[in-house]
Amino acid sequence: MHQVDWLSQLLRMITVTGQLEVRCVYGAPWRVVWPESAAHEIPYHVILQGRAIIEDPVTGMTTELLGGDIVLLPHGAAHMLHDGSGHTPSRTYNHQGSSGWRLSENDGRGESLDMLCGRFFIEPPHDRLIRNYLPKTLMVRATDSGEERVGSASIHLASLVALMRLESAGDKPGGQAIFNSLSSALFALALRAASESEQVPTSLLSLAGHPRLAPAVSAMFADPARAWTLPDLADLCSMSRATFVRHFQDKLGRSAVELLTDIRMSLAANELKKPAMTTEVVADTVGYRSVAAFRRAFTDNMGMTPGQWRRLARGSEPLGVTA
């Protein structure tokens, strides 16, 4: 079976937009605190120049980021970035530009930092898919050990970040629209680079980057309505059923059946928005021959019935009904 581009399939399924919020140009000591984000938001940070420490306020765990590094927080966890000195941060001064983002500067005289901070927005209910299948923190290193092997992703990312830096340097016509488009490209390139990295944590990215398991992932994204069985998927990977199940669980932290169901439900959520699509047609489109079985699966997965989701998506359901 021809292996399809699973990342393109995923990005067609979900709607991702990006927005730059602030460019931080600081001298040490400095500190930036980000509260927990909404379920459909993914904060991101791009270190243009200098170094930063990202810290989990709950666990106290810290990671150093260097120039060219990119970090995404797919679960929207609260976090803090600072210079690592432990000194009282210098006073900051904010300037609001016409393009929608702020320039934040301080009077610190220590080591300099140039950093872009923004958010990606995942249209509901696909934020559930992102939270379930991406790690809590996703880092793309500018000097990853696999950079030569994954040159296409790293070179494109470096070029994109350079363009983002130029666009954020001034207030030019169309700057906000251009930068938001660049942010969306940043999301896709960051996922590609992370999937090719040798150090990607357990997630869909590590699964798709696994040469022997990738055929099963591609097949489920390419033809989710097919009545896939575990032996079918194992055969695509030239594995026994037991070996396939074990490796899949180890790499993803979830089963192949769970991934296939989540793909189907995300596609169903998109189809249910279309006025001409009945629940019966949607059920058949995503691989359910029984409408009752589809309704049960959708309700269990999304926390609401297909009808409730249809009305919510069209703006006729009270906002209190959530997944």
Secondary structure, DSSP 8 states (H G I E B T S, - for coil): -----HHHHHHHHS-EEEEEEEEEEEESS-EEEE----TTEEEEEEEEESEEEEE-TTT--EEEEETT-EEE-TT---EEEE-SS-S----EEEEE-TTS-EEEEE---SSEEEEEEEEEEE-TTTHHHHHHHS-SSEEE-TT-TTTTTTHHHHHHHHHHHHHHHHHTTS--TTHHHHHHHHHHHHHHHHHHHHHHSTT--SSHHHHHT-TTTHHHHHHHHH-TTS---HHHHHHHTT--HHHHHHHHHHHHSS-HHHHHHHHHHHHHHHHHTSTT--HHHHHHHTT-S-HHHHHHHHHHHHSS-HHHHHHHHTT-S-TT---
